[in-house]
């Protein structure tokens, strides 16, 4: 109980620091969990640490998921990156560590019209406990439109397809949509959703806080399309160099 209280106090303190910042947000490769049309600039590096938990510390089956991410802009509106997913479950069941290499190409960008489009792929490959665990890929295409005005919202959407997915991933083709609404110069409401009954089928509302001109924090809740036990609190912190 003391550990949980200390964690909540630390998170609250972090939010106070975030709210005191007043800078421009760094470009994001994802909205929350779905891809955005933005890419990391050439010769820039974006680092992110993601944390997800079903907050059931005192209940059997609780989990914590840690996902460090690194993305590099390689030029010509292309970024490449890799994620590493590490999951801890309270009952001690071993979970595979998963490596997720990815690439995205922003093939269209009209800043004056507030429109952009991108395509990309990401591979999900277990590197431990591989027996019985599928390696699969996801490829997608997304387009976005930002409405004019200082607090104009931004809409993103497009299709995705799973490649090499097993029977447990019931939906192989689906759609993603996202909505970003600035509330102040340093706080935005964001939400994205992926359709389907698979590992990507979530709606994720969150708040995004600008913490400096090169960093930001997202905090929200992942709600599964199917199965309440998959829901989780999440916090993502990213910084660009």
N, C-alpha and C positions, 0 to 999 in steps of 0.2 A: 504493500500500500504506500509506503514511504517512497519507493522508487517511482511509482506512478505519479505521486504528487510532485516530486522533483522534476519529472519530465514535463508535466503541465506548466509548472512555473517557468521552466526554461523556454518552452514554446511561447508562452505569453510575453516574456521579456523580449524574445526575438521579434514578435509582431510589433511591439512598441518601437523597436529600432527601425523596422521596415516603414512604419507610418511616419517616422520623422524624416525620411529621405525625400528628396525632391529633384529627381533626375529623369532623363529620358530612358525608356526601356530598351533593353538589348533585343535584337531579333531572335525569335524562337524557331527551332526546327520542328517543334510540335506545338499544338494548342494546349491540350493536356496530355491525352494519350494518342490522339490521331495526328497525322502529319499536317503541317502547314505548307503554304506555298513559298515560305521564306527559306533561304539558304544562308549558311555562314559565308562571309566575304572571303575572297582569296587571301591566303596567308594569315588568316585568323583561326584561332582555336576556341572552341566552346566546350566547357566542362560542366557537367551536371551531376548531382547526387539525388536520386529518388528514394523515398522511403514510403512503404505501404504497410498497413497493419489492419487486421480486423478488430483491434482494440480489446480483444477478449483475453486479457492477461491471466485471469483467474479461471478460464474455462478451457476444457479439453478441445484441441483443434485450433487454438489460436496460432496465428502466423505473423511473421515479419518478413518483408521482402525488401532487399537493398539492391539498387541498380545504379552503379556508377556509369556515366556516359561520357564519351569524348567524340567531338565532331570537328573536322578540319575542312576549311574551304580550300579547294584545289584549283580554283579559277574556272572561267567560262561558265559561271553560275552552277557549279557542281560542288557538292560536299560529300565527304565520305566519313564514316564513323564506326564506332563499335560500342555496344552496351554489354555489360556483364550482369546477369541476374542471379542473385544469391538469396535463397529462401530458408528461413528457420521456422520449424513447426514445434509447438510445445510438447507434443507427445514423443518427440525424438525421432520420428520417421525421417529417413534420409531423402533429401530432394536434390535433383540434379542441378549443378551449376551450368548455366546456359550462356553461351556467347552469341551475340547478335550483331554481326557485321551488317552495315547498311550503306546505301548510296542514294542520293537524290539529285535530280537535275531540274532546275527552274528554266524551262524552255521558253517562257514568255513572261515579260514584265513591262507593264505600261503604267508607270508611276502617276502620270497625269490623270489617267482614267481610273486609277485605283484598282486595277485588275492585274492578276498574275496567274500562272499555271505551272504545275510541276508534276514529274513522274518519279517513282522511286521503287526500290525493293529492299527488303530486310530479311535476313536468314536467321532462323532460330535453331541453334545447334547445341544440344547437350554435350558437355565434355566430361561429366562424371555420371555414374549410374545410368549409362546409356541404354541398358537392356530394358525394353518395353517403353522407351521414350522416343517419340518421333522427332525427326528433323524436318522442318517445314519452312516454306518461304511465303512471304506476303508481298505482292506487287500492287501498286496503287497509282491513281492519277487524281489530282486535286486542282480545283480552280477557286480563286477568291475574288471578292469584290468588296472594297472599302468605300463606304458612303462618305461624301464630303463633310467638312466641319470638324472642329476640334474634338468633339465627342461623337463623331460619326461611327457607327458600328461596322464591323467587318464580318462577312459571311464566307464560309469555306465549305466545299463539298466535292464529292467524287466517288467513283467505284473502287473496290479492291477485290482481289482474287487470291485464294490460298493455293499454294502449289505443294504437292506431296503430303498434304494433311491426312491424318488417319480418320477412322470412323468416329472418334470421340469429338472431332471438330465437325459438327453436323452441318454447318453452313459454310460452303466453300466460296461463294460469291456474295458480296454485300455492298453496302454503301456507308460512307462516313460524312458527317456534317459537323460544322463548328460555328460558334458565334462568339464574338469578342466585343464587349461594350465598355469603353472607358467611362469610369465614374468620376474620377478626378485626374489630375496630371500624373498621379503616381499609383492609382488603384484602378483595376479593371475587373469586371465580371466576365468570366469565360466559361464556356461549356462546350463539350463535344460528345458525339455519340457515334458508335459503330453498330450497324445492324447485325443480326444473326445470333445463332446459338453456338458460340465458339469462344475461345480464349480472349477474343477482342470485343465481344459483345457487351459493351458498357455504355452508360451515360455518366459523364463526369463534370458536374458543376463545381466551380472553384472561384477563388479570388486570386488575382495576380498583383503582387506588390513590387514596385520598383525599389531596389535597395541601393543602387548606384547607377551611374551612366553605363556600366558594363555588366550589371547583374540584376537578378530578380528572383522572387520567391513565389511559387504557386502553392496554395493549400486548399484542398477540397475533399470530395467524397466520390468514390467509384461505386456505381449502382449497377449490378449485373442485370442483363436482360433476362436471365434465367438462373434462379438459385440465390436466395438471400445470403447463404453462407459464403458467397464469393465477394460480398460487399467489403469495402475497405476505406479507411481514412488514408489520405496521401498528402505528402509534402515534397515539392521538388525545388531545389535551389540550383541555379545556373549562373555561370560567369563566363565572359568572353575576354580573350586576350588578343 
